[in-house]
Amino acid sequence: MTKIFHKILLLCFCSFFLLTECSVKEPQVTKVSETAVCIYPDYSNVEMPYNIAPLNFQIKEECEKCIVKLEDETGKTLLCCEDENKKILFPKEDWKKILTENKGKKIKYTIYVKRKGEWIQHPSFENSISTEAIDPFMTYRLIEPSYMSTGILGLFEYNLETAEEKNIITNHRKKCDAKNREQCCVNCHYSQRLHPENKMFYYRGPTGGLILTYNGKLHKINTKPEGLPGGTVYGCWHPDLPYIAFSSNVIRQSFPNKGKEKVYPYDYFSDLVLYDIEKNELTDIVKTRGRHETFPHWSPDGKTLYFCSSDSTISDLNNVKNMKYDLKKISFNLEDKSFGEVETIYEVAKNHKSAMHPRVSHDNNFILFTVGDFGPNAYTQKNGELYLMNLQNDSIRNLQEVNTPESECYHSWSSNSNWFVFICRIEDGNYGRPYFAHLDSTGKASKPFALPHQDPEYDLLLLKSYNAPELSSSPVVFSQSDFEDLIFNTETVNASYHTEITDTIDSYTGASTLLK
């Protein structure tokens, strides 16, 4: 017992010594500089939700030592000293306390740097702390920059309050088998708005299908039944009912031989279908010849389905850049589950541009969408920009306060409609990274800030792109092993498809012949 007591006493003494040695004191300043310190990520002058994980950053300048002071409006301070790599890592509990106590207020950051033995104070900046929280969970895909094979990729969930990541599902099991050359892709993770515990994603491959978490159970469905020309691709749960609106696409890729863009994905064919989960049945929503429909998204009340539609179709690869999409909608009758007539709400094509990926805010006040040069996908283009449509007065504007020289796309709303996330390649033009912004009641967006990590350099060193982020108020409850057991050890259930029109599609050209 005596030896144990001595060991405990020694540990306590050492802990006290280390804490004393590592305590941070505000330095005695000998010089004041008018030049701001460069930090990465740039977390200066941003608005942040009060429940966000610490916005740690790295000092990107030569110095011997650095101290950062956070000060609230009452004079309370939090001091933090950099580590050996000039990284400022705020203690999680202290960070959480200062943000929680200062909702609706501002925090002032002051950076002190030591050069040649003297402490220099640099200009301060302020960050606002919003009274509105962001959804705690974000799901997304991490994908390698390869366009000829799937590579190692997966779906992940990130806790925005703790900066912790966990696997949902990856294709690692297949790709680590040297004899297995199957193309196994995982993508497109979505939740039902009013029942966020219901979630879905695709596992593409011989044993895959549409993976549903519905009413607490897992399901694997083949949503490309006989008679449906293309598989279901982009989907959106009805806010409350057991329906998912899908686009049914035949997707191809074009590889330009000049310029910075590496690939242009486009549709040879696409229509809209409705999947009834309880009936396990697909029916047509919009089925046309001479037009492509894609990116369906329900309004919060479930009475309107928004989507993108192009009147120009592909006849050869030279026409790819001529494909322009308009923003449209179709009404949905909740009583008899019927759809109305298609209406155009924003003609982008006449301006030689293309609308993509409409997302309606959960309060039904705004539609956020991307406008690019052509086609249905701005992710691989350089000029995609976010636009905002105000549904109260139908005004549309370029969201200039968040747009950059690179494309902004794959946006998703937080459930309170105060925050949104989007993907941008502003860092290096190659790898997509998530950025977050606040939107006020007038439609004004704050300066975007990057996804916070414990290590500020994490995304800078990550050789994968983030793809299709989705914010959610509830976590994924099933484990990767649960999903793998479903995918590899159970039979796929085939959905049925009912249509009044038979549509024959050439699998290469996409040419369509309609037969009554």
Steps between C-alpha positions, in 0.01 A plus 500: 500500500788733585657453155166565330449814709848627409430439129172690519670786683775512239248506214307781667821699551606448138155599374510819710850578374398453138191715541706772665762488226235509224291783648463789257547862602429808292841624377659838563471671161798702376367579154159543330469403135240622250533182290257214557639154565430238232313203646377174346214436468388861481265515797506879529185716494260210468167418659495161671230288665529478877520119482789473252821316589812712567613695194867407542749664264868517413721809500644521148791734580850464637514554875653357814177482694137601471215564744135564410262675736121466470308768685125534534304824549515468880879478505528125564796353314627168372873479425647230279863434407605336173649148484833413336341538153360849570148359531247662732291220655229636727401278797160351412325566831631858525397565139153358557453712812602830341275442197202390709531801731526747211215408266406802292822681592851538363834354602817701438816317392840655571814331366841550659814379324852482634775591253868550586419493868231770501122463515300665222125563517318474166159648409202333664196359321152407621285195442124501560331219690154426366205421723402234245657155513608296200392138460756291692557240229628515144522200268713508186702292258879502481620417152838480329559721193453213256247486220568156348441288811343545839819462705477487878204709608230506761224679683582666831324688778656801670396636836525877461488550876794272582695487169482120500455287189363148469451260212154431365612267222805469272590278204828408673393138542478451124794716396751329731444170318770491227292256294187713519467769234132577556401866481337558839383854565322644802324835472202727551406496868169671582264529797124554520437854625227433759634156587880540484552154644392371156803510274618359169806455280614290206748218492578448132629156413396136441352456850391860551191709459311781667566467874216631715476557874123513532292463817802368688579223249748456216390428143688434175302578185574464129358824359588422141229250412422376152351773284673791676767624255734650762563427864383736772772752581415831671227469760302695757272364773153643523506700827242277668363229271671168409598628154832582339520704179788384282655596172556197278822571311728350237821690581808528277830688528689716251874563546618835356846504343580857606429738785503440876176302513565126505159349430145599409229264632170534314170322440419304187163441655318606816140505623332528840342207685327455835592212729231382742694332781210307650377372162859455373383655174638754251271719287564789263490863610630664183581285197590695187661466164737781402559623856706394802371535858723463805572612862149470651445674835178527703368817657473484883122449486538220244261667256758602237787316335777719359743369238726596209408442137689534173336532158828414328595134479819324392544385142882495507779599739539843338162596647598460865557872556169582330297329773335771713259432788213718626348496847148351507237366737197272504217494755417191707152425635527354848146359483517281189883499462480643146727750327392814314648687204866599469574871552821688421610728785840616372610492135877481525563345159398814314795671670727221375538362851382187681321454836588208724420341833208706642464479879205657684558635849299322770306819577398519132646850460789436261629271227876463480634372167812503285528676164774377268596523136332177386383155598353362820810500720719796595739303719745440216458848350688810606223755473211365708355755745233485768176691433218573744132525410276677752168312490319790671553735205655271232816713482822325397855613561858381481614414854818702448597506867582127494605441138865463397693456174435124540166317484262493795258208501357201693330727753278389787286688755504463875155404635441851647580659159758732660810317372608328184804301393649482151804355326771718345845433352641842586802351682675356194246462219500120533365384835152593621466615862188583711426861594223633723312829495217663691198644317291772666130566446570742213707244309839649583774238550796531734864437410542120459726306735671165445414171670671503843746224592709428807801531267462818288710344221284189472314595182806666350678162510197289406531356148127446459208723411192554711186434301125552551493617866166473679415658835285301742361543850540130581788254459520180300403229749620193311867401485717420200481130590118520496507648150762251378295210631197631310696564180703180483283244679140575405301489179407819318127567478389608151275803471222490242457764231165608356476732202252575223780563248774265389821690442777327305842655568819433309752429777780684318342792317202552724269521198137453605207340319161527668260213446136522609 
